[in-house]
Every structure is written in structure tokens, then in C-alpha cells.
């Protein structure tokens, strides 16, 4: 019975929607959700010739955009005194996964003001867990 219901629901949905659902990946640890202000580590698969390795990019999530398979996360870090931002598609096969290092407490949806902030002004408070 279940199988026929599943086939019927697939018949009603467009083919593109079925492909989008099949390609959604769970790159975030179970029970956690990436939010603005979190410090995360994105593990990116790098292919060099015939070798493949995983490179970590750790920074603060300053923006989220998109929904479903088109969801992206902008991560910012300061490397050697220079600010570096990368936009990662959350459901990309090139992303090995995300690891949440620290939860941040912010009141904005986009943290673009951190680009100009220097020193302590660029810090984000850590979110306290409720008991």
C-alpha cells in the first residue's frame, strides 16, 4: 500500500522536483542546524590530479540564502590579516560536511557589518544553552 502511495505522489510532482529531492544531502550533523553567527568548519573535497583530499575552511556564518537544493552559506574568516569569504552550496557533492564549532548569539539576518569591524568589535557572543 505504501509503495503505491509513493508512486502516486511522484506522478503528481514535476520531474525537476523529484530530482531536487533526490539530490538533497545531509551535510550537517544530526539534530543541529547552521544558523547565522555560528562558527562552523566546512570540509571541502579538493581534487588535484588523480588525488582527492579534504580541506577545512573554518569561519563565522555571516549570511544564508536560498532554499532546498539551492541553499547557500557564506562563511567569513580572517587569514593572515586579510578577510576571506567563501560561499558554499549546502547540498553540493563537493562538500564533505559541516561541523558546528560554536553557536553564536546575534540579532541580525546578515552580518555584513563584521566586514568593517576590527578587533573586539568583530567578536560574536556565544549562545547560552537553556537548562
C-alpha positions in Angstrom: 0.0 0.0 0.0 2.8 2.4 0.9 4.6 1.8 -2.3 1.6 2.7 -4.5 1.0 5.9 -2.5 4.6 6.9 -3.0 4.3 6.3 -6.8 1.1 8.3 -7.0 2.7 11.2 -5.2 5.7 11.1 -7.6 3.3 11.2 -10.6 1.8 14.4 -9.3 5.1 16.2 -8.7 7.1 17.6 -11.6 10.3 15.7 -12.6 12.5 18.6 -11.6 11.1 18.5 -8.0 11.8 14.7 -7.8 15.4 15.3 -8.9 15.8 18.1 -6.3 14.6 15.9 -3.5 16.9 13.0 -4.5 19.9 15.3 -4.6 19.4 16.9 -1.1 22.3 15.9 1.1 22.6 15.9 4.9 25.9 17.6 5.3 25.1 19.0 8.8 25.4 16.8 11.9 22.1 15.2 13.1 20.0 17.4 15.3 21.9 20.5 14.5 21.2 23.4 12.2 23.6 26.0 10.8 22.5 29.5 11.8 23.8 33.0 11.4 26.6 33.8 13.8 27.7 30.2 14.2 31.4 29.3 13.9 31.5 26.3 11.5 34.1 24.2 9.8 33.3 23.3 6.1 35.1 20.3 4.9 35.7 20.7 1.1 36.8 17.9 -1.2 39.7 19.1 -3.3 40.8 17.1 -6.4 44.4 17.5 -7.5 45.2 15.3 -10.5 44.2 11.8 -9.5 44.3 12.5 -5.7 41.5 13.7 -3.6 41.8 15.3 -0.2 39.6 17.2 2.3 40.4 20.8 3.2 38.8 22.5 6.1 37.6 26.1 6.0 36.6 27.5 9.4 34.9 30.8 10.0 31.7 32.6 11.0 28.5 32.3 9.1 27.6 35.8 8.0 24.7 35.0 5.6 22.4 32.3 4.4 20.4 32.3 1.2 18.3 30.1 -0.9 16.0 27.2 -0.1 16.1 23.5 -0.8 18.9 22.3 -3.1 19.9 25.9 -3.8 20.6 26.8 -0.2 24.0 28.5 0.3 26.0 29.7 3.3 28.6 32.5 3.3 31.4 31.9 5.7 34.0 34.5 6.7 37.4 34.2 8.3 40.5 36.3 8.7 43.6 34.7 7.4 47.0 36.5 7.8 45.2 39.8 8.5 43.1 39.5 5.3 39.4 38.8 5.4 38.3 35.8 3.3 34.7 34.9 2.4 33.5 31.8 0.6 30.0 30.9 -0.4 29.3 27.2 0.0 26.3 25.4 -1.5 25.0 23.3 1.4 23.9 20.3 -0.7 26.9 20.2 -3.0 28.7 16.9 -3.5 32.0 18.7 -3.2 31.2 19.5 0.5 32.2 16.6 2.7 30.2 18.1 5.6 29.9 20.9 8.1 30.9 20.8 11.7 29.5 23.3 14.1 32.3 24.6 16.4 30.4 27.2 18.4 26.9 28.6 18.4 26.7 32.4 18.1 24.1 34.8 19.5 23.2 37.6 17.0 20.1 39.7 16.3 20.6 40.2 12.5 19.9 38.0 9.5 23.0 39.2 7.7 26.3 40.1 9.5 27.8 42.2 6.7 28.8 44.8 9.3 31.6 42.4 10.5 33.5 43.2 7.3 34.4 46.7 8.6 34.6 45.7 12.3 38.1 45.3 13.7 39.3 43.6 16.9 36.8 43.1 19.7 34.0 44.7 17.6 34.2 41.7 15.2 33.5 39.2 18.0 30.2 37.4 18.3 28.8 36.4 21.7 28.4 32.7 22.3 24.8 31.5 22.7 24.0 30.1 26.1 22.2 26.8 26.4 18.9 26.8 28.3 18.8 24.4 31.3 
